[in-house]
Amino acid sequence: MAESALPLQGLKVLDISSFIAAPAAAVVLGDWGADVVKVEGPEGDPNRRIMTDSANYPKAAVNYPWEMDSRNKRSLVLDLKKPEARAALDRLIEKSDILICNFPPPVRDKLKLTYEDAKKVNPKLIYASLTGYGESGPDRDRPGFDATAYFARSGLLDAQRYEGGPPGVPGPAQGDRATAMALVSSILMALIHRMKTGEGSWVGTSLLGNGLWSCGVIAQAALANAYLPHRPPPERPRSALGNIYRTSDDRWLQLTIVQEDKMWPPLAEAIGRPELIADDRFAQTAERRKRSAELAAILSEAFASEPYAHWGRVLAAGGITFGVISRPQDVPHDEQAVACGAIVDTAIPELPRTLSNPIRLGFAEQRTAHPAPGLGQHSEQILREVGLEAREIAALKSIGAVK
């Protein structure tokens, strides 16, 4: 599909952000046609080095985090601590539709990069802000990562742990990508507002707010003074029909049966134990809950007798809600992930496949991923586009304002 048919084609986006959540939002806008200029400092976005800097990132020959979070962008290096670079940025702001920023409020104030500052330059600008803990309150100035703000502060980590055990540790950037989609949503609403009124606006979201939204059942229950003790282990679950079980080939599957009384007979048939249907111990939901450990032991023994492929066929045939607990090494071979468009081909020779963003449109297909930019690869090109002459660019380079 031609890029002219993409819904965001023609929009100009300034991605003045680092690491993952805010830059990932810019990726989504670029996937759907926007021209995204990534403004970096002289050292570059730390996400360029995160694969080697972080102990929690799998190591690869290709810099996959940078490619995924900066595909289809152009790189401009400005040292915003220098007034000359800040003045050059205003030229870009004047001609942009959207500015994405995740600097903490004190940094925005210091750089004169608040919404009010940007609005003076371009009243129609949509200014999208991503923070760790929100724009107001005692923690507004604290830097936040998804592990600290999205997962830890929201209660998600504590809500997922088993009794007697420590809270879990999230994988890299899991909360960042969910938060990115909230920032995209806020930007799209601002675009609709501008279409109706001609006005620019401030929009934003926070890692904490998105973490609480993701932890919605538990967090809302707490607001209603309702709590559960920490999750019991799989051998004595709250419900044996909402539990994890290991198969004979050391795979795990997740049973998630909500309508227990309706689906208990098909499950008993599926595991080859039809006599359990008439067993008074498990006849009703209340009895099954009282004897959840006993029933879990029966189910554990049954599921351990056959490989996952067997259970996948049998449970699906019985209309039973279940899912395999996939391992990272399963992802490249997941036919369904390819079929639904979650994994797509790229134009990046060293990274032939990548994850697409999760939005699907009936009238357009997202842009093919092209290589992420080198540091400052497009600086001169971008500055020329906003009217700077060669001598002006050379002067900025001579003082280190541009790279």
C-alpha positions as CSV (number, residue, x, y, z in Angstrom):
1,M,0.0,0.0,0.0
2,A,1.3,3.5,-0.9
3,E,2.3,5.6,2.1
4,S,0.0,8.3,0.8
5,A,-2.9,6.0,1.8
6,L,-1.7,5.8,5.5
7,P,-4.0,7.6,7.9
8,L,-1.3,9.7,9.5
9,Q,0.6,10.5,6.3
10,G,1.6,14.2,6.3
11,L,1.8,14.6,10.1
12,K,5.1,15.8,11.5
13,V,6.1,14.4,14.9
14,L,9.0,15.5,17.1
15,D,10.1,12.6,19.4
16,I,12.0,14.4,22.1
17,S,12.1,11.5,24.4
18,S,14.3,8.6,25.6
19,F,14.2,5.0,26.5
20,I,10.9,3.2,25.7
21,A,7.3,4.2,26.5
22,A,7.3,7.6,24.7
23,P,9.5,6.6,21.8
24,A,7.3,3.5,21.3
25,A,4.3,5.8,21.0
26,A,6.2,7.7,18.3
27,V,6.9,4.4,16.5
28,V,3.2,3.7,16.3
29,L,2.5,7.1,14.8
30,G,5.3,6.4,12.3
31,D,3.9,3.0,11.5
32,W,0.8,4.7,10.3
33,G,2.5,7.2,8.1
34,A,3.7,10.1,10.3
35,D,7.1,11.6,9.6
36,V,8.9,11.1,12.9
37,V,12.0,13.2,13.8
38,K,13.9,11.8,16.8
39,V,15.7,14.6,18.6
40,E,18.6,13.3,20.6
41,G,21.3,14.7,22.7
42,P,25.0,14.4,21.8
43,E,25.3,11.0,23.6
44,G,22.1,9.7,21.9
45,D,19.1,8.0,23.4
46,P,20.3,5.5,26.0
47,N,18.0,3.0,24.4
48,R,20.7,2.7,21.7
49,R,22.8,0.9,24.3
50,I,20.2,-0.7,26.5
51,M,20.8,-4.3,25.1
52,T,24.4,-4.2,26.3
53,D,23.9,-2.0,29.4
54,S,21.0,-4.0,30.9
55,A,21.6,-7.4,32.5
56,N,17.9,-8.3,31.8
57,Y,18.1,-7.9,28.0
58,P,18.9,-11.0,25.9
59,K,22.0,-10.4,23.8
60,A,21.9,-10.6,20.0
61,A,24.1,-9.8,17.1
62,V,21.6,-7.1,16.0
63,N,20.6,-4.1,18.2
64,Y,16.9,-5.2,18.2
65,P,15.7,-2.8,20.9
66,W,16.9,0.2,19.0
67,E,15.5,-1.2,15.7
68,M,12.1,-1.9,17.2
69,D,11.7,1.4,19.0
70,S,13.2,3.7,16.4
71,R,12.2,2.2,13.1
72,N,11.2,4.6,10.3
73,K,12.4,7.6,12.3
74,R,15.0,10.2,11.3
75,S,17.7,11.3,13.8
76,L,18.6,14.9,14.6
77,V,21.2,15.6,17.3
78,L,20.8,18.9,19.2
79,D,22.5,19.9,22.5
80,L,19.5,21.6,24.0
81,K,21.6,23.0,26.8
82,K,23.0,25.4,24.3
83,P,20.7,28.4,23.5
84,E,21.5,28.1,19.7
85,A,20.3,24.5,19.6
86,R,17.1,25.4,21.5
87,A,16.4,28.2,19.0
88,A,16.9,25.7,16.2
89,L,14.4,23.4,17.9
90,D,11.8,26.2,17.8
91,R,12.1,26.2,14.1
92,L,11.1,22.5,14.1
93,I,8.3,23.1,16.7
94,E,6.9,25.8,14.5
95,K,6.4,23.3,11.6
96,S,5.4,20.2,13.6
97,D,2.0,18.8,14.4
98,I,2.9,16.7,17.5
99,L,5.7,16.9,20.1
100,I,6.3,13.9,22.3
101,C,8.3,14.6,25.5
102,N,9.1,12.5,28.6
103,F,11.5,14.8,30.4
104,P,10.5,15.2,34.1
105,P,8.9,18.6,34.8
106,P,12.0,20.2,36.3
107,V,14.0,19.4,33.2
108,R,11.2,20.7,30.9
109,D,11.3,23.9,33.0
110,K,15.1,24.2,32.7
111,L,15.1,23.7,28.9
112,K,12.0,25.9,28.4
113,L,10.3,23.0,26.9
114,T,7.0,23.0,28.7
115,Y,3.7,23.0,26.9
116,E,3.3,26.8,27.5
117,D,6.8,27.4,26.0
118,A,6.0,25.2,22.9
119,K,2.5,26.8,22.5
120,K,4.0,30.2,22.1
121,V,5.9,28.9,19.1
122,N,3.1,26.9,17.6
123,P,-0.5,27.4,19.0
124,K,-1.7,24.4,17.0
125,L,0.8,22.0,18.3
126,I,-0.3,18.8,20.1
127,Y,2.1,18.4,23.1
128,A,2.1,14.8,24.4
129,S,3.7,14.3,27.8
130,L,4.7,11.0,29.4
131,T,5.7,11.0,33.0
132,G,6.4,8.4,35.6
133,Y,4.0,9.5,38.3
134,G,1.8,12.2,36.7
135,E,1.9,16.0,36.2
136,S,1.0,17.0,39.8
137,G,1.4,15.7,43.3
138,P,4.3,15.1,45.7
139,D,6.0,12.6,43.3
140,R,5.5,14.5,40.0
141,D,9.3,15.3,39.7
142,R,10.5,11.8,40.4
143,P,11.9,9.9,37.4
144,G,10.0,6.7,36.8
145,F,10.5,3.5,34.9
146,D,7.9,0.8,34.2
147,A,9.4,-1.5,36.8
148,T,9.1,1.2,39.5
149,A,6.0,3.2,38.5
150,Y,3.9,0.9,36.4
151,F,4.5,-2.4,38.1
152,A,5.7,-1.7,41.7
153,R,3.8,1.4,42.7
154,S,0.5,0.3,41.1
155,G,0.4,-3.0,43.1
156,L,0.7,-5.2,40.1
157,L,3.8,-7.0,41.4
158,D,2.4,-7.7,44.8
159,A,-1.0,-8.8,43.3
160,Q,0.7,-11.5,41.3
161,R,2.9,-13.1,43.9
162,Y,2.3,-16.4,45.6
163,E,1.9,-16.5,49.4
164,G,5.1,-16.6,51.2
165,G,7.1,-15.6,48.2
166,P,8.7,-12.3,47.1
167,P,7.1,-10.1,44.5
168,G,8.0,-11.0,40.9
169,V,10.3,-8.9,38.8
170,P,8.9,-7.8,35.4
171,G,10.6,-8.4,32.1
172,P,12.1,-5.4,30.3
173,A,9.7,-2.7,29.1
174,Q,6.5,-4.6,29.5
175,G,4.6,-1.7,31.1
176,D,6.3,0.8,28.7
177,R,4.6,-0.7,25.6
178,A,1.2,-0.8,27.2
179,T,1.6,2.8,28.3
180,A,2.8,3.8,24.8
181,M,-0.6,2.9,23.5
182,A,-2.4,5.1,26.0
183,L,-0.2,8.0,24.8
184,V,-1.1,7.2,21.2
185,S,-4.8,7.3,22.1
186,S,-4.4,10.7,23.8
187,I,-2.7,12.1,20.7
188,L,-5.4,10.8,18.4
189,M,-8.0,12.4,20.6
190,A,-6.1,15.7,20.4
191,L,-6.0,15.4,16.6
192,I,-9.8,15.0,16.6
193,H,-10.1,18.1,18.9
194,R,-7.8,20.1,16.5
195,M,-9.9,19.0,13.5
196,K,-13.0,20.3,15.2
197,T,-11.7,23.5,16.8
198,G,-8.3,24.3,15.1
199,E,-6.7,24.4,18.5
200,G,-3.6,22.7,19.7
201,S,-3.6,21.1,23.2
202,W,-1.7,19.3,25.9
203,V,-2.3,15.6,26.4
204,G,-0.5,13.1,28.5
205,T,-0.4,9.9,30.5
206,S,1.8,8.3,33.2
207,L,3.3,5.0,33.9
208,L,1.6,4.9,37.3
209,G,-1.8,5.7,35.9
210,N,-1.5,2.9,33.3
211,G,-0.2,0.5,35.9
212,L,-3.2,1.1,38.1
213,W,-5.5,0.7,35.0
214,S,-3.9,-2.6,34.2
215,C,-4.3,-3.7,37.9
216,G,-7.9,-2.5,37.7
217,V,-9.7,-5.4,39.3
218,I,-7.4,-5.5,42.3
219,A,-6.9,-1.7,42.6
220,Q,-10.6,-1.0,42.3
221,A,-11.4,-3.7,44.8
222,A,-9.0,-1.9,47.2
223,L,-11.0,1.3,46.7
224,A,-14.0,-0.6,47.8
225,N,-12.1,-2.1,50.8
226,A,-12.0,-5.5,49.3
227,Y,-8.8,-7.6,49.4
228,L,-7.6,-11.1,48.8
229,P,-4.7,-12.8,50.5
230,H,-1.7,-13.5,48.3
231,R,-2.3,-16.2,45.7
232,P,-2.0,-19.8,47.0
233,P,0.3,-22.1,45.2
234,P,-1.0,-24.2,42.2
235,E,-1.4,-27.4,44.3
236,R,-4.1,-25.7,46.4
237,P,-5.6,-23.0,44.1
238,R,-8.7,-20.9,44.8
239,S,-10.3,-22.7,41.9
240,A,-8.8,-25.9,40.3
241,L,-10.6,-24.8,37.1
242,G,-8.6,-21.6,37.0
243,N,-5.1,-22.9,37.5
244,I,-1.9,-23.9,35.7
245,Y,-0.9,-27.5,35.0
246,R,2.2,-29.2,33.6
247,T,2.0,-31.6,30.7
248,S,4.2,-34.7,30.1
249,D,6.5,-32.8,27.8
250,D,7.2,-30.1,30.5
251,R,4.9,-27.5,29.0
252,W,2.4,-25.6,31.1
253,L,-1.2,-24.8,30.2
254,Q,-3.6,-22.3,31.8
255,L,-7.2,-23.4,32.4
256,T,-9.5,-20.4,32.6
257,I,-13.0,-21.8,33.1
258,V,-15.4,-19.1,34.3
259,Q,-18.8,-20.9,33.8
260,E,-17.7,-23.8,36.0
261,D,-21.0,-25.7,36.3
262,K,-21.5,-25.6,32.5
263,M,-17.9,-26.6,31.6
264,W,-17.1,-29.1,34.3
265,P,-18.7,-32.1,32.5
266,P,-16.8,-31.5,29.2
267,L,-13.5,-31.1,31.2
268,A,-14.1,-34.3,33.0
269,E,-14.8,-36.0,29.7
270,A,-11.7,-34.4,28.1
271,I,-9.3,-35.8,30.8
272,G,-10.8,-39.3,30.5
273,R,-12.5,-39.2,33.9
274,P,-16.3,-39.1,33.1
275,E,-17.1,-40.7,36.4
276,L,-16.1,-37.4,38.1
277,I,-19.2,-35.7,36.7
278,A,-21.4,-37.7,39.1
279,D,-19.0,-37.4,42.0
280,D,-20.7,-35.5,44.8
281,R,-17.3,-34.0,45.9
282,F,-17.2,-32.0,42.7
283,A,-20.9,-31.8,41.6
284,Q,-21.2,-28.0,42.1
285,T,-19.0,-25.0,42.1
286,A,-19.1,-24.6,45.9
287,E,-18.0,-28.2,46.4
288,R,-15.2,-27.9,43.9
289,R,-13.9,-24.7,45.6
290,K,-14.0,-26.4,49.0
291,R,-12.0,-29.3,47.6
292,S,-9.8,-27.3,45.2
293,A,-6.6,-29.0,46.3
294,E,-8.1,-32.4,45.9
295,L,-9.4,-31.6,42.5
296,A,-6.1,-29.9,41.4
297,A,-4.2,-33.1,42.3
298,I,-6.5,-35.1,40.1
299,L,-6.2,-32.7,37.2
300,S,-2.4,-32.4,37.7
301,E,-2.1,-36.2,37.4
302,A,-4.3,-36.3,34.3
303,F,-2.5,-33.4,32.5
304,A,0.9,-34.9,33.3
305,S,0.0,-38.1,31.5
306,E,0.1,-36.6,27.9
307,P,2.1,-34.0,26.0
308,Y,0.7,-30.5,25.3
309,A,-0.1,-31.3,21.7
310,H,-2.6,-33.9,22.9
311,W,-4.2,-31.6,25.4
312,G,-4.4,-28.8,22.8
313,R,-6.5,-31.0,20.5
314,V,-8.7,-32.5,23.2
315,L,-9.5,-29.3,25.1
316,A,-10.2,-27.4,21.9
317,A,-12.5,-30.1,20.8
318,G,-14.4,-29.9,24.1
319,G,-14.8,-26.1,23.8
320,I,-12.8,-25.6,27.0
321,T,-11.0,-22.3,27.5
322,F,-7.3,-22.8,27.9
323,G,-4.0,-21.5,26.7
324,V,-0.5,-22.6,26.4
325,I,2.1,-20.7,28.5
326,S,4.4,-19.9,25.7
327,R,8.1,-19.5,26.2
328,P,10.1,-16.8,24.4
329,Q,11.7,-19.4,22.1
330,D,8.1,-20.3,20.9
331,V,7.4,-16.9,19.6
332,P,9.4,-17.2,16.3
333,H,7.4,-20.3,15.4
334,D,3.9,-19.1,16.4
335,E,1.9,-19.4,13.2
336,Q,-1.1,-17.5,14.8
337,A,1.1,-14.5,15.7
338,V,2.1,-14.3,12.1
339,A,-1.4,-14.9,10.8
340,C,-2.9,-12.1,12.9
341,G,-0.2,-9.6,11.9
342,A,1.5,-9.4,15.3
343,I,4.8,-10.6,13.7
344,V,5.6,-9.0,10.3
345,D,8.4,-8.9,7.7
346,T,10.7,-5.9,7.6
347,A,13.1,-4.1,5.2
348,I,15.9,-4.4,7.8
349,P,18.4,-6.9,6.4
350,E,19.8,-8.0,9.8
351,L,16.3,-8.1,11.4
352,P,14.0,-9.7,8.9
353,R,11.0,-9.9,11.2
354,T,9.7,-7.7,13.9
355,L,6.7,-7.1,16.2
356,S,4.1,-4.8,14.7
357,N,2.0,-2.4,16.8
358,P,-1.3,-4.0,17.9
359,I,-3.6,-1.6,16.0
360,R,-5.4,-3.1,13.0
361,L,-7.3,-1.0,10.4
362,G,-9.6,-2.3,7.7
363,F,-8.7,0.5,5.4
364,A,-4.9,0.5,5.7
365,E,-1.8,-1.6,6.5
366,Q,1.0,-0.2,8.6
367,R,4.3,0.9,7.1
368,T,7.0,-1.7,6.6
369,A,9.7,-1.3,9.2
370,H,12.9,0.3,7.8
371,P,16.2,0.6,9.7
372,A,16.4,2.8,12.7
373,P,18.7,5.9,12.2
374,G,22.3,6.3,13.1
375,L,23.0,9.1,15.6
376,G,22.5,12.4,13.8
377,Q,22.1,10.7,10.5
378,H,19.5,13.2,9.3
379,S,20.5,16.3,11.1
380,E,21.4,18.5,8.1
381,Q,18.5,17.2,6.1
382,I,16.0,18.0,8.8
383,L,17.4,21.5,9.5
384,R,17.4,22.4,5.8
385,E,13.7,21.4,5.6
386,V,12.8,24.0,8.3
387,G,14.7,26.7,6.5
388,L,18.2,26.8,7.9
389,E,20.9,27.6,5.4
390,A,24.2,25.7,5.1
391,R,26.2,28.4,6.8
392,E,23.8,28.4,9.7
393,I,24.0,24.7,10.1
394,A,27.8,24.9,9.9
395,A,27.8,27.5,12.6
396,L,25.7,25.3,14.9
397,K,28.1,22.4,14.3
398,S,31.1,24.5,15.1
399,I,29.9,25.2,18.6
400,G,28.6,21.7,19.2
401,A,24.9,22.6,19.2
402,V,24.3,20.2,16.3
403,K,25.9,17.0,15.4
